[in-house]
Amino acid sequence: MTDALNLSHWIDGERVDVARPTDGLNPSDTREVVARHPDGDVAEVDAAVAAAKAAFPSWSEASPEVRSDILDRAGTLLMERREALGTLLSREEGKTLAEGIGETVRAGRVLKYFAGEALRVHGQNLASVRPGVEIQTYRQAVGVFGLITPWNFPIAIPAWKAAPALAFGNTVVIKPAGPTPATAEALVAILHEAGLPKGVLNLVIGRGRVGQALVDHRDVDGLSFTGSQGVGAGVAAGAAARQARVQLEMGGKNPLIVLDDADLDRAVQIALDGSFFATGQRCTASSRLIVQEGIHDRFVAALSERLAALKVGPALDPSTQVGPAVSEAQMETSYRYIDIATSEGGRVAQGGERLKLETPGWYVQPTLLVDTAADMRINNEEVFGPVASTVRVKTYEEALEIANGVEFGLSAGIVTSSLKHARDFQRRAKAGMTMVNLPTAGVDYHVPFGGTKKSSYGAREQGFAAVDFFTQIKTSYTAG
């Protein structure tokens, strides 16, 4: 076993040595403590926000080249240390080692992308309706941002929130998710190693009261949150009450339509990837498989066979294909929804049984449910585990109606050889992102990310769209 890490808050460029009352366990082997966590409170949030506020003037007025160089250097360090950081991520969150390393590389790519964007902030010159008057628009930094990040992508999401905030001259306080603060602290440490000035980036580890203190703090100018709908609604209400900027990502119940004309092997691989890898703990996972009746039974049989062959096991075992759930609560949620689905008339085609492996951990057997109806809870509520359900349909129109018939709208996919249906789906699917002959999970880091309906609120994350949330436009008039 590896020695447990002693985590700290980062406030004003320094690690804060405090009590660490919480043990973070390895979900692959719950006998192992990965890290000991501090439990922050309002006082730590106040200190972190004060440091960020004090650092804002000099950071926002610094040359964009300074910000670009630091982000680029940090991105390089992340990728050079991908093995060590990926291993930490997998031990803490439960992703397979390949997934942990891949996520670490993605975080490095995100930092490098926004290193470039720091140099590309631009405005416009516009003609005035009044002779002799010139108009220019500028983008300027906003101020202090509070970032409340989830556990399922513990280095990528803090990176894709913090990188644009920093690139455009803002200062930051991060509140990482309770199960995975070690990976977030490692990211913050690397950004400081890369040259980030004191106070520009701060980290407070703790429970919900830390996030609430950020939401309520009068000196936090903007909030970016990824998590559940219930908590997100509270973040939005708190931000609106004091007129702070707010950006929310709140999950999905993503459909994958499989039409009769789909290539069966391709459809099965797409469903397997999108529904079950990363232990199904992705907001873009395809948890609803809407399958046309001509291919339905063959699809279910083939997918069940592939599921039965998946190796579930410890994250660092090179033969493991599906790691454990992040926590006991998350494991129990998956099994509870399997029970709910069967009680409402669904049937388990594959999986569904509790696993007992050599090491004690929070393992969930990948499960496929069939004979479900669109109005069942399993097809309307986010499970966030390796559990997917099929809905049998007769026509494309019926499939599209069911796909659009939930309150979520993050990602939606279709598998078909029909260009007509593919193009129609891209236009009419009520989702922020659409995938044709691709898994619903798996998006690029340099393009906008976000959904419709109750999946997202506010400006898009990532890519060229991030500038809209993390800067404000100033319009300047000049008379000759």
Summary of the structure (lengths in Angstrom):
residues: 480
radius of gyration: 23.1
end to end distance: 72.1
largest distance: 80.2
contacts: 1807
relative contact order: 0.14
helix: 41%
strand: 22%
